[in-house]
Amino acid sequence: MKAISYYSILCLFISCSWKDKTSQNEWQSLFNGKNLDNWIVKIHHHEVGDNYANTFRVSDGVIQVNYDQYESFDNRYGHLYYKEPFSSYHLKFKYRFTDQWMADAPRYTYRNSGVMFHSQDPRTILKEQDWPISVEFQMLADAGDGQERPTGNMCSPGTEVFFQGKMDPRHCISSSSPTFQYDEWVDGELMVFGDSLVIHKINGENVLEYTKPQIGGGVANGYDPAIKIDGKPLTEGYIALQAEGQGVEFKDIQIKQIGRRP
């Protein structure tokens, strides 16, 4: 008989405990399919609200990260934030990469993007801050080199998490998902329970679980020191779509708020 992990038992408990609460809430669309109303842009080297070179735009009912008006990338890491924070919720979205990639972007950004969550308020991000203090649902695709490249991973700019019962020092933790072609639509899901449990899903399958997201660690630079309080539990935060030199599209972005664990 296959061993059942502590995390699987916890997930089962959570699913049962919150069944009645989740059924009382409706799915809410975060993207209206027409424009970027209710979203806030923040791009490295630019002030909050400056959508440099129309990086984030809507075309044919999808949100695009598009670099056709760029001459060079110049480390303009960008994020598009929904206007309000969330604490415990189920988030669903679809994504796929395009064939557009900025050659002067770091190599690791190739066919790489993400959805940030439990992020700091975009209005607290300084002009020269590169990454928001947040947790990332990292999205990857086949890089054409024959190497496995799972998606739905976890990365932690300015944060830390517990994995398999202990604080994990890695900046990124790989999921158990297969590798997908870059132009294939993939279903991503996040189940976030405040500062307790986080579950990543790809095409309906659980691919990663971890606990206790909190502020800490490195990677993020140029932030206001008053914001980065290491060890502070992340009970809520903003959701953002990432732009880091690779073209990508998002659609069908929906959220259902759910109850915290009793």
Buried (B, 14 or more C-beta within 10 A) or exposed (E): EEEEEEBEEBBEEBEEBBEEBBEEBEEEEBBEEEEBEEBBBBBBBBEBEBBBBEBBBBEEEBBBBBBEEBEEBEEBBBBBBBEEBBBBBBBBBBBBBBEBBBEEBEEEBBBBBBBBBBBBBBEBBBEEBBBBBBBBBBBBBBBEEEEEBBBBBBBBBBBBBBBEEEEBEEBBBBBEBBEBEBEEEBBBBBBBBBBBBBBBBBBEBBBBBBBBBBBBBEBBEEBEEEBBEEEBEBBBBBBBBBBBBBBBBBBBBBBBBBBBBE
